[in-house]
Each structure stands twice: as structure tokens, then as C-alpha cells.
């Protein structure tokens, strides 16, 4: 139940952020970019979940020479 509630909250926040309103209308494209560039908004992002252990050398991506979590 907690996971579903978290997803609902995440999608609600995303919808709210994408629906930045000006004079009662939604902003899109260049207007949205301009409004965001002007500042005054707070975006909250949560990191994605990652594996508990780093990959083994044979599981790591070729460029991941430090074997960091992917």
C-alpha cells in the first residue's frame, strides 16, 4: 500500500509541475521554458533505487572500470 501511495504522490507532483499555470492557462513549449528559466519554482526529485551491491567485473558495463552500481 505504501508503494502505491508513493507512486500516486510522485505522479501528482509531476502533474503539478508540468501544469504550471499562468493567468489560468497551462504553459507549453517556449512559454513553459521561459517561465522555468525565470525561476521561482522548486522541483523535488528522488533518486531511483539501485542494487544493494556493486556489479561483479563480468556484470559491469565495459566503461564502468570502477564497478560502480549502474
C-alpha positions in Angstrom: 0.0 0.0 0.0 2.8 2.4 0.8 4.4 1.9 -2.6 1.1 2.7 -4.4 0.7 5.8 -2.2 4.2 6.9 -3.0 3.6 6.5 -6.8 0.4 8.4 -6.6 2.2 11.2 -4.8 5.0 11.2 -7.3 2.7 11.3 -10.3 0.6 14.0 -8.6 3.7 16.2 -8.1 4.8 15.6 -11.6 1.4 16.6 -13.0 1.5 19.7 -10.8 5.0 20.7 -12.0 4.0 20.1 -15.7 0.8 22.1 -15.2 2.5 25.4 -14.3 -0.3 27.9 -14.8 -0.2 31.5 -15.9 -3.5 33.5 -15.9 -5.5 30.3 -15.7 -3.9 28.6 -18.7 -1.3 25.9 -19.0 2.1 26.8 -20.3 3.7 24.7 -23.1 6.8 24.8 -25.2 8.6 28.1 -25.4 6.3 29.7 -22.8 7.0 26.9 -20.3 10.7 27.1 -20.9 10.7 30.9 -20.4 8.7 30.6 -17.2 11.1 28.0 -15.8 14.1 30.0 -16.8 12.7 33.0 -14.9 12.9 30.9 -11.7 10.8 30.8 -8.6 9.9 27.1 -8.9 11.1 24.3 -6.7 11.5 20.8 -8.2 11.8 17.9 -5.9 13.3 14.7 -7.4 14.0 11.5 -5.7 16.8 9.2 -6.8 16.0 5.9 -8.3 16.5 2.7 -6.4 19.8 1.0 -7.0 21.1 -2.6 -6.4 22.4 -3.3 -2.9 25.8 -4.5 -4.1 28.0 -3.3 -6.9 28.3 -5.4 -10.0 31.0 -8.1 -10.4 33.6 -7.4 -13.1 31.8 -9.7 -15.6 28.4 -8.0 -14.9 29.7 -4.4 -15.1 29.3 -2.4 -18.3 32.6 -2.1 -20.3 33.1 1.6 -19.4 32.5 1.0 -15.7 36.0 0.3 -14.7 35.4 1.1 -11.0 32.5 -1.4 -11.0 30.1 1.2 -9.6 26.4 0.5 -9.3 24.6 1.1 -12.6 
